[in-house]
Amino acid sequence: MRFWATTVVMFAFWLLLSGYLDGFHIVTGIISSLLVAHLSADLLYPGTTPFRTRMLRLVRFIRYLPWLLYQIVTANFDVAYRVLHPRMPIDPRIIRFKTDLKDDMAIASLANSITLTPGTVTIQAHENGEFVVHAISKKAADELLTGEMAQRIAHIEDAGRKDV
């Protein structure tokens, strides 16, 4: 059921964006929608997760966004300072750290949050919660190693669990 629901949603979205209703484009849209649904049906319709838990996660994610935006803005100023400084005080490094994140969506959210923050790029995000990140400076690396971003993502992931 999730597969077909995802296919219908993807095809409707494709039609909306495409604007072409001839046979070739409709067949191409159907094939594309089937492929996308096959790869991502469990993302659009997570299945066994109760509605209340999904809503709580959504609320927690929305509360996370202002903090993330603040991190992005301050990191932009830091990178601008480093680029405009006559000596270009960069100290690039590759760091590894492990988190307790289990959910694929939480791991992807942390990886994307890191990459969205200027001065850091996620190189690898493993299913076991291990991350490899490139940081432009020791300061950017140290801020990641505090684990605050991972803890905030874990708070979203923990929504709906009894032991929280």
N, C-alpha and C positions, 0 to 999 in steps of 0.2 A: 504493500500500500504506500509506504514512504517513497519508494522508487517512482511510482506513477504520479504521486502528488508533486514530487520534485520535478518530474518531467513536464508536467502541465505548467507549473510556475515558471520554469526556465523558458519554455516555449512562448508563454504569454509575454514574458520580459523580452525575449528575442524579437517577437513581432512588434512590440512597442518601440524598440530601438531601431529595428531594421527599416520598417516602413515599406518594404516590398512584399507584395502579395502574389507574385507569379509562382508557377510550379517549382522552378529550380530553387528559389529562395525558401519556399515553404519546406521542401524536402531537406534542404541543407539545414534549416532551423530545427526540424524534427530530429535529424541525425545528431546534430550538436547537442540538443536538449537531452536526448537519450544518453549520450556519452557523459555529459556533465552530471546527470542524475545517477548514473552508474558509479561515478567517482565520488559524489558528495551527498547522496541522499540522507545519510546519517547526520550531516551538519545542519541541514535545513529543518529536518524533523528528527530530533534526537531520540525519539522512541520512548523508552521506559522512564525517562526523567519526568517526575510529576510537574504539573503546570505551576504550582506554587513555588517549587524550587527554581524553575526556569525564570519566573518573574523576580524572585529574590536575587538571582544571579544578575539579571538585567539591571535591577536597581543598584546593586553593588558596583556593576561595571560603569553605570552612568555616574555614580559618585566617585569612581576612580579617574574618570576623564579629566576633571579640572586639575587634579594633582599631576597627571601626565602632561597636560598642556603647560603647566607651570614648569615642569622639568624640561620640556622642549624649549620653552622660551629662555630659561636661564642657560641652558646648554648652548643655544644659539649665540647668546652674548659671549660666553666663554670661548667658543670657536672663533667668533669674529675678532675678539681680543687677540687670540693666538695668531690669526692670519694677518692682522693689521700691525701687530707689534714688529718693530724693526728686526728683532732677533728671532722671530717666529718660535716661541718657546713650546715646541711640541716634543713629546717624549712617548712615541708610539709603543704599544705593547700588546701582546696577546695574553689574555687571562682565561683561566678555566675555573668554573665553580659549579657546584652541585646544588640543586634545589630539591624540595620534597614534592614538587608538582607531579601529579600522576595523569591528569586529564590532558588529552591531545590539544584541546582548545586552550587550556591554561598555558601549556608549553608554547603554543603558537602565539598567544597573546603576549607572553613575556618576551619572546624573540622579536616580535614586531615592535613592542614598546621600546626595547633596547635600540633597535635599528632606527626607529623614528626620532630618537633623542640624538641630536647632532654630536659628533665626536665619538660615537660608539656604533659598531656594526656587529650583528650576530653572524658568526661564521658557521657554527653548527649548533643545533639544538637536538639533543638525543632524547629518545623516548624514556630513558631512565632519569631524566631531569638534569642531565649534565649539559652545560653550555660552554661554548668556546666563543670569545668575543674579542674583537679588535677595538682598542681604545686609543684615542689620540694623545692622551696624557695620563700621568699617574693619578691626577685628581679625578678624571672621568672613570678610571679603573677602580679607584678606591670607593667612589660613590656606588658603583655597581656591587662591589664586594661587601658593602654593608648589608645587602640583602633586603633593603626596604622595598624595592620594586617587586621582587619575588614574593615578599610577604603580602603585599597588597593584592597581587594576582592570586595568591593562595587563599586570601580572604574571600575573593569572588568564587573560587572553585569550591570552597567549603560550604557554600550556601546550601541549606537543606539537610546537612548532616546532623545527626542527633548529638554528636559529641562536641559540637561547636558552641 
